Amino acid sequence: MTERNGTTKESAEVRTAPAGHRDDAAASLGDYRAAFHAGRLAMAVLNRDGLVLAANPAFGELVGADPEELVAATAADLTDLGADPRVWTAYREVLCGRSDRLRCTRRLKHPEGHSVWVEVTVEPLTPEPLSGEERMLLSVADISDRHDLLARLRHLQMHDPVTRLPNRALFFERLSAALDAASFEPAGTGRIGLCYLDLDGFKAVNDTLGHRVGDRLLSAVAQRLTRCAEGTADRGSGRGEHLVARLGGDEFALLVENSTGTDQVAELAQRVLDALQRPFDLAGQRLSVSASIGVVERTATGTTATGLMQAADTTLYWAKEDGKARWTLFDPERNAHRMTRQALSSTLRPAVDRGEFTLEYQPLIGLGDGRAQGVEALVRWRHPQFGTLPPNRFIALAEENGAIVELGRWVLERACHQARAWQLAHPSDQPLFVSVNVAVRQVWDSDLVADVAGILAETGLPPELLQLELTESAVMGSAGRPLQALQALSDMGVRIAIDDFGTGYSNLAYLSRLPVSVLKLDGSFVRGFRSQEHPNPADEMIVEALVALAHRLGLTVTAECVESAEQAERLRRIGCDTGQGWLYSRPVAPDRVAALFI
């Protein structure tokens, strides 16, 4: 009995303990429920399946339902958590216990009709004290005021204060988003267009009338651009307004998302030109401006924002180069030529050091006896990527970037070495002279006289076997250093020739004051001699007069581009001294020049 009483007492104590815990849990749960129901923060308790177990009045007010009616409702539907795939995935991770918290911003429809921006938080609760059930706490905080403030701040940050258009940052954000969306939006055209423009002569407005008037002009231009974009969008794809942005200074961009083709973007560019050609009346000032526009339209797939803007910038440059006040469409072939030009320009100097240049020689033939009197050295570039390039592909580039000085010195040195080698290998009373082209920049940017003297001394070539050719525009009007250099070279015994004569000043009277000994007539005169049946008497009269005047001044005359025996004979009859052209020989390698000595 005692044993049973002891057992019973022990059992009673075991049963009594849970009762005490239940009282504490009940009190705690009561406190929790009181805070839950009285709280101003919208809250709901969820199970692991995302279903509502309980909702407080604030949550019911937010979604427009009685809290008791929300029990067993799907929380994701009430808070729009399923609309964004990334948010939905993160939400499921919390429900499954693989993540501790979800916090996101959503836009909900308020029962009264307006939108509410909320911050949604989902996190685990302590398991239910009685049942041990795992639960989640969903809380929803109204952040509409904060969101509106941030939106206003972002608007100020992403818009130009003068024109109130989107600025460069927002433009590139929209451009990148448009390119991304075009690849995944089946309903779109998959194409994108861009008009990139700046105002012609806007700096003059700022400089003469001041920045205040300049800002008013920019604002007025922005309004016209916006109207142009709206009008084109209405008649275009029907996918909404095009983005108009000010990228800085007087540069603007019009972005055409889901463009229907080149015609649509070209039409927009033409509307912009027409709109800007109308004068602007600004505070008593009547201003007229024009714009240059680069137009690019292409498939969005494979296009980057940087690549599109580079193409637009290049095309805008073309529009200005072509005369301004126009739009120009991006041309892949023209761009490839530009890229090739840049590639050649950047590698010119290293190419000289790498030995990529070589010389070919074209004979100068006496029209009286048909014998070779000299050769012209013509440089070629054996480019590792583009093959063998003639001078017209790179000489102008070399003059622009200054590489012509180093290249010209190499050509001069190599040609003199070769001429001296021929002289030694083929002794003759009339050895061949070598004619070398010299750019005017070589006269200005280097000591040409010292270079020539040093090379002649090094090679042993007599000065009279060297002829230097300069273009007519470089020689005519020479004064100061160029004239002194030409005179010093002539005094040294070097012959000076004017190349392509007849295409520039053609001032024969001025030639009498220059140390020039040879005129090389431009090939355009000789081409009129091609047809014996239908000769051009004007060409023949001009050439005959030039030859006669040159001879009176003590100059010899060389005719370029002689291609037929008839041309050669007619040139001989009117007194031309030498001829050069394909009739006699194309430019050849040095080892083939030996045949001219036979």
Secondary structure as GFF3:
##gff-version 3
##sequence-region A 1 598
A	DSSP	alpha_helix	2	38	.	.	.	ID=ss1
A	DSSP	beta_strand	42	46	.	.	.	ID=ss2
A	DSSP	beta_strand	52	55	.	.	.	ID=ss3
A	DSSP	alpha_helix	57	63	.	.	.	ID=ss4
A	DSSP	three_ten_helix	67	70	.	.	.	ID=ss5
A	DSSP	alpha_helix	75	79	.	.	.	ID=ss6
A	DSSP	alpha_helix	85	95	.	.	.	ID=ss7
A	DSSP	beta_strand	102	109	.	.	.	ID=ss8
A	DSSP	beta_strand	115	124	.	.	.	ID=ss9
A	DSSP	beta_strand	136	142	.	.	.	ID=ss10
A	DSSP	alpha_helix	144	158	.	.	.	ID=ss11
A	DSSP	alpha_helix	168	182	.	.	.	ID=ss12
A	DSSP	beta_strand	191	200	.	.	.	ID=ss13
A	DSSP	alpha_helix	202	209	.	.	.	ID=ss14
A	DSSP	alpha_helix	211	235	.	.	.	ID=ss15
A	DSSP	beta_strand	243	248	.	.	.	ID=ss16
A	DSSP	beta_strand	251	257	.	.	.	ID=ss17
A	DSSP	alpha_helix	262	277	.	.	.	ID=ss18
A	DSSP	beta_strand	280	282	.	.	.	ID=ss19
A	DSSP	beta_strand	285	287	.	.	.	ID=ss20
A	DSSP	beta_strand	290	299	.	.	.	ID=ss21
A	DSSP	alpha_helix	305	321	.	.	.	ID=ss22
A	DSSP	beta_strand	327	329	.	.	.	ID=ss23
A	DSSP	alpha_helix	332	353	.	.	.	ID=ss24
A	DSSP	beta_strand	357	366	.	.	.	ID=ss25
A	DSSP	beta_strand	372	383	.	.	.	ID=ss26
A	DSSP	beta_strand	387	389	.	.	.	ID=ss27
A	DSSP	three_ten_helix	391	393	.	.	.	ID=ss28
A	DSSP	alpha_helix	395	401	.	.	.	ID=ss29
A	DSSP	alpha_helix	403	425	.	.	.	ID=ss30
A	DSSP	beta_strand	433	437	.	.	.	ID=ss31
A	DSSP	alpha_helix	440	445	.	.	.	ID=ss32
A	DSSP	alpha_helix	448	459	.	.	.	ID=ss33
A	DSSP	three_ten_helix	463	465	.	.	.	ID=ss34
A	DSSP	beta_strand	466	471	.	.	.	ID=ss35
A	DSSP	alpha_helix	472	475	.	.	.	ID=ss36
A	DSSP	alpha_helix	481	492	.	.	.	ID=ss37
A	DSSP	beta_strand	495	501	.	.	.	ID=ss38
A	DSSP	alpha_helix	508	511	.	.	.	ID=ss39
A	DSSP	beta_strand	518	521	.	.	.	ID=ss40
A	DSSP	alpha_helix	523	526	.	.	.	ID=ss41
A	DSSP	three_ten_helix	527	529	.	.	.	ID=ss42
A	DSSP	alpha_helix	537	552	.	.	.	ID=ss43
A	DSSP	beta_strand	556	559	.	.	.	ID=ss44
A	DSSP	alpha_helix	565	573	.	.	.	ID=ss45
A	DSSP	beta_strand	578	579	.	.	.	ID=ss46
A	DSSP	three_ten_helix	590	597	.	.	.	ID=ss47
###
